[in-house]
Amino acid sequence: MAPSLFTLPALLLLFLNIAGLIYLCQTVKNGKKFCRLLPFFFCALLTVLLQLLIELNKDPVSGIILYKLQFLGFWAYFITLPLLISAITQETIKTEFITLLTIITIIISLLTIQTDLIISSKPFLYDNLYIARMGNWHMFVTIPLFVFCLYYLVKLARFINGLNNPEFKFIIPTGLGICFISGIVDFIGKTRGAPLFFWTKEAFSIGMLFISITIGIFILFNYSQTFYEYQRALIEHKNLLRKNIKTFNEFVQLIAKTIDAKDKYTAGHSMRVAEYATMIARELNLDERQIEILQRASLFHDIGKIGIPDGILNKKSSLNEKDRIYIYRHPILAKEILSHMSDFQELLDVIYHHHERYDGNGYPNGLKGDEIPLLSRIISVADAYDAMLSERPYRNAKTKIEAIKELLSEKGKQFDPVIVDVFIKILVPEKVIF
């Protein structure tokens, strides 16, 4: 016998539904809710496939086996249908409830396979098709299953009716209704040993076809809406993040200006150091994350000066030993201040070591060469250069040429020679002999 008109389309649609759900499970954020739909569609695919094999079968013994397996596929809905509905309605199912359903399904499965109580082992031939006779318990076992399925289908219809999608309110209940009616017609046909009407001999395949279309449409619309809302939320999140970053950077610059205002001779110093340091970093091909850390560290590099008395910062005469203790402590104080803020953890070591010298004679730890963090070495050069160009209470500002000559004289001593060469290349693009 050739496959019925509806069996192959139902099989194809179920396969496409499963393929689509697997794709969504793997690609969509929070795709687990789509994975919970899979068991139902796998059961549906199995039962329709068995229906196809029943229609193609010509052996009575094989026919009985196929009917029993198909009935087990029906009973699998006892477990998979609640999972399907809960995935759509986002309700939680208790583990104890699923365990109870599983136990009942196992008992029914054993009765179906081992006895003739539900499906008899004596088939009969109808319209060139071997059909199994239903056992004495078939009606008593199947009716509760129908009631159970009806309860969950009504529950789904109520949920969908509460949504704002008018398409769902017509399409979904109609599809579910056709599916349920097809199941009843198929049940009556199997119970009486012949289809209720000639054109309803493929009622089960019709039901599976409609439920595939129905749930498929729901998933498509639901996914489209979810994807749209996710994209919109993502854009809003990016805008908020961008706004927060802008606000944070403005806050950092405000603090930097506040620090610079403490020393009237260094107004704008931290901003300029950040600019010079960024130019050096880009010339060294550092990544954007490193550059961002460097910029913030540059703006905060003198925050420890908050703990230095104004009299020492603005002192016109040479600093004595006691004054120098305050100066040497400002990187330590900076680290202590910033360590209490999680957003500044990556800046701590950079700021802490920006007064180390390449030859090991700096402070606070006397690190040497590559022991000093690269970003600290960059700030050291940028900081010294801007300081030389600034008026100080104890000396006049140097010219650009004088400052460059000072950098060159301290190559390999106070400063990293590579960074000095890179910075001078930026300051003086053409080769000039100093």
N, C-alpha and C positions, 0 to 999 in steps of 0.2 A: 504493500500500500504506500502511495506517495505521501510525503508530509503534508499536513493540513495547511490551509492558506495563512493561518496566523502564527503557526509555531516558529517558522524560520525568522520572520520579522521580530517576534518577541525575543528570540534567542540573540539576534543581532543587537537589538536595543539594550538588552541586559548586559551584553558584553561591552558595549560602548559606555554604558553607565559605570560599570566597574573600572574600565580604563580611565575614565574621567575622574572618578573618585580617587584612584591611586595617584594620579597626577596631582590632584589638589592636596592630598595628604603629604606629598613630598615637597611641594613648591609653595604652598600658602602658609603664611604665618598663622599659628594656632590651628594647623590642619588636622589636629586629632579629632575634631568634631566630624570631619568628613570620613575619617577612618572608621568611626562608629557606625556609619551607614553600610559599610562593606559586607558584614556578615549576612544581612538581609538579602542583598543582591546576589551574593554567592549562592545562597539557598535557592533563590528564584532561578538563577542560571542552571543549577543542578536539576531542579524539578522540571524545567522546560526541556532541558537536554534529555532527561529520562522520558519525557512525553514524546520527543522526536524518535527516540529509540523504540518506544512502544509502538508508534505508528509504522515504523519500518520493520518491526519484528515479525518473523514467520514461525517461530518456535514456541509452543505452549509453555514449556518449562521456563524458558528465558522470559516469557511474558509475565509469569508470576513473580519472578525475581525483580524484574523492572518495576512492577506495580508496588511491591513491598518497599523497594528503595525509594520510589516516588512518594509513598505515604510517609516515610521517614523524613523526606524533604519537607513535606507539609508540616509535620510536627516540629521541625526545626524553627518554623515561624513562631512557635511558642516562646522561644528565647530571642530570636533575632528581631521580631516586630517591636517589642518594648525597647530594644536598643536603638532601632531606627527612629521611633517616635521621640525617645528621650534626646537623641542627637539633634533632632529638628527643634524640639521645644526647649532644649537646654535644661531639662530637668535631670536630677540625680536619681539613679536607681540604686537601691540598697543591694549590697553583695548577697545578703541572706535571701533576698527575693530571687535573684538570678540563680543561686544555688538550688532553691526549691524547684524552679522551673526546669533546671537541668536534670534533677533527680527524676521528676515526672516524665520528662522526655526520654530518659534512659529506660525507664520501666516500660513505657509504651513501645519503644524500639525493640526491646527484648520480646515483648508479647507479639509484635508484628512479625519478627523474624522466626521465632521458635514455635509459634502456634498458628492455628487457623482461626483464632477467635476474632481477629480484626480483618484479615484478608485470607480467603480460602485458597488452598493449593489446587483447586479444581477449576480451570478456566473454561470459557466457552467461546465459540466463534461467532462474531457479529460483524457483518459487512467486511469480511476478510481481515478482521482484526481480532486477535486473541485478547479477551477481556477477563480480568480476574473477578471472581464472585466475592462479594463482601461477606465477612464473618458476622456472627451473631452480636459481637460487641462493637461493630463498626459504627453504628449510629450513636451509641452511648459515649463512644470515645471522641467522635468527630464533632458532635453538637457543642460540647464545652469549648472545643477549639474555635468554632465559629463565633460563639459568644465572646470569647476572650479577644479574638481579632476585631470583632465589631466594637467592643469597648475602646480599644486603642485607636481604631479608625475614627470613631466619633470624637475621641479626645484630640486627635490631630485636626479634624475638621473644625472643632471649636477654636483651637489655637490659631489656625490659619484665618478663620473668620475675624479674629481680633487684630490681624495685621492691617497695615494701611495700603496693601496692594489689592485693588479690586479684581485683578486678573485671577489671583489665587482663590478668591471667594467663589468663583464659578468653576474654574478649570479643575482645581484640586478635589473638591467634594464630588464633582461629576465623575472624575476618573476613579476615585476610591469607591464610589457607589457602583459603577459598572464592574469593577474588580470584585466587589463583594457579591453582587448578584450573580456574576459568572461562577464564583465559587459555589454558591448555593445550587445553581443549575447543574454544575458538574457533580456535586455531591448527590443530588437526586438521581441523576443519570447512572452513577456508579451503584447506588443503592438498589435501583429497580432493574439493573442489568442491561439497560439500553438508554441511549440519549433521550432526554425529555422531548426534544424535537429533533428532527434530522439535522437541521442547520446548527444545533447546539452541541454536536458531538465533539467540537473543539473548544468548549466553553472555558476550560482551564487556560488554554493558550491565549484566548481573547482577554481573559482577566489579567494575565501576566503582561500582555502587550500594553494594556491601558495603564496598569500600575507603573510600568517602566516609563511610559510617556509622562504620566502625572508627576512621579517623583523626579524624573529627569528635568521637567520644566521647573519644578520648585527649586531644585539644586541650582539650575542655571540662573534663575532670577535671583535666588538668595545669594549665590556667589557673586553675581554682578553687583548687587547692592552692597554686599560685604566688601568687595574689592574697591568700589567707589568710596565707601565710607572710610576704608583703610587708607586709600590714597589721600583723601581729604584730611584725615587725621595726621597723616605723615607730613603733608604740606604745612599744616598748622603747627605741628611739632617742630619742623625745621625753622619756620618763621619765629616761633617762640625761642628756640635755641639760638638763632641768629641774633634776636633781640637781647637775650640774656648775655650772650658773648659780648655784644656791643656795650651793654650796660656795665658788664664786668670790666672790660677794657677801659671804659671811661672812668670807672672807680679806681682802677690801678693808676691811670694818669693823674687823677685828682690827688691820690696819696703821694705820687711822685712830686707833684707841684708843691704839695704841702711840705714835703721833706726839703725840697730846694729852697722854699721860702724861709726856712730856719737859718740858712746861710745866705746873707744878702749878696755875697760875691758869686754865688753859683746858681742864680735863677735860670731855670730851663736846662740845667746841666744833665739831669737824668734823661730827659727827652732826647737831647742831642746824643748822649751815650748810646741810647737805644737805636737811634738812626745809624750811627757809625757802626755799631756792632752788627746790625742787620745787613749792612752793605758788605761787611767782611764775611758774614755767614753765607750770603748768597754767592759771593765769589768763590767760597770754599765748597759750594754745591751741597750744603747741608739741607736735610729735608725740612718740610714746612713745620713739622711738629717741633723739631729742635730749634728752629728759628722763633717759633712762638714762645718757647721756654726762655730763649735768650732775650727776647724783647721784654718779657715780664721781669726777668731777673735784672736786666739793665735798669728798668724803671725803679726797682726796689733795692738796688745795690747799696744805696746809702741810707736805708731806713734805720740802720743802727745808730746813725748820728743823732737820733732823737734823744739818746742817752748821753750825749756829749754836751756839757754846758756851753751856752752861747759865748761866754767869755773866752773859751778855748778856740772855738770855731773861728771867731773874728779877731783873734789875738794878732797884733801887728808885729810883735817881737818874736824871737825864736821860741819854740816849744821846749819846756823843761821835761825832765824825766816823768814827773807826775802827769803832765799834760799828755805825753806820749802814751801812757798807760790807757788813758781814755780813748785815744785815737786807735790804738791797737785792739781795743775791745769792741769796736763798733761792728765788725763782721760777726763776732760771737753773739752780740746782742741782737743783730739782725736775724740770725738763725733762731734764736730763742723766741723772738716776736712772731715770726712767720710759721714756726713749727706747730702753732696751735690752730692753723687753718689748713684743712685738707686740700684745698685747691692750690696751695703753694708748696706742697711737699717736694715737687720736682725742682723747685728753685733753690732749695736750702743749700745744697753743696756748691752750687754755682756761685751764689752770693758769698757764702762762707769763705771761699778760696780766691776771691777776685783780687786780693792784695798779696797773694803769694808771688814770689819772683822766680823766674826761669832758672836762676843759678842756685836756688834753695835758700836765699837769705831773706825771704819775705815772711809774712805772718798771716794767719795765727799758728800754722803747723810747720812752717819751713819746708813745704813740699818742693820738689825739684823736677824740671822738665815735664815729661809726659805724665808724671804723678798728679799734676795739676789738671783738673777737668778742662777739656777743650773750650767750653763756653766761658769758663772763668778766665782763661788766657785771652780770649777775644775781648771780654769786658775790660780786662786790665789795660790793653792797648788803647781801646776807645776811651776809657775813663781818663787815662794819663794824657792823651792828646787833647781832649776837651779842657782838662784842668790847666794845661799849659797855655791854652788860648784865652783863659779867663783871668780877670783881675783877681788878685789875692791881697789880703791885708798886708802881707809881708813882701810882695813883689808885684811888678807890673806884668801885664799879659805879654806872652811871647807872640811873635809873628808866625804865620803858617810855615815859613821856611825854617825858622828857628825850632819850631816844634817837631818838624820832620827830621831835622838834624839830630835832635835829642833822641827821637825814636831809634834812629840808625845807630847812634852811639851806645844805646842800651840793648841792641840786638844780642841775644844769647846771654845777656846779664839779667836785666829786669824783665825783658819781654821775649816771647817765642819768636825766633827769627823768621819763621815761615809766615806768621800772622803779620809781622811788621812789613815784610815785603809785599804781601797781598794788600795791606792797607795803603801803603805808599803808592802802589800801582793804581789804586782807586783814586787817591788824592791828586796824583800827578800822572795822568794817562800817558803822556809823552815822556820819553827817557830824558831825565835831567841829572846832571852830575852835581851832587851836593858836596 
